């Protein structure tokens, strides 16, 4: 006897794992590692904050509890999007 999946995946993005070095997300059928070195906003976040992610529109993902918005290309290729920080005096 074999079993098959019923229905469709209603979540376009899901966090599949959180490790000491980063998080894994599943977007469609692609699993992508997001290292804390490139995505520091997640390093001190709670599990609940990390898991609360939504797709605002195709290819644009939002972690509302962390005020983080990322595009698919920046998730796939963070090296192309260097972090810039503003230092308040």
Buried (B, 14 or more C-beta within 10 A) or exposed (E): EEEEEEEEEEEBBEBEEBEEEBBBBBBEEEEBBBBBEBBEBBBEBEEEBBBBBEBEEEEEBBBEBBEBEBEBEBBEEBEEEEEEEEEEE
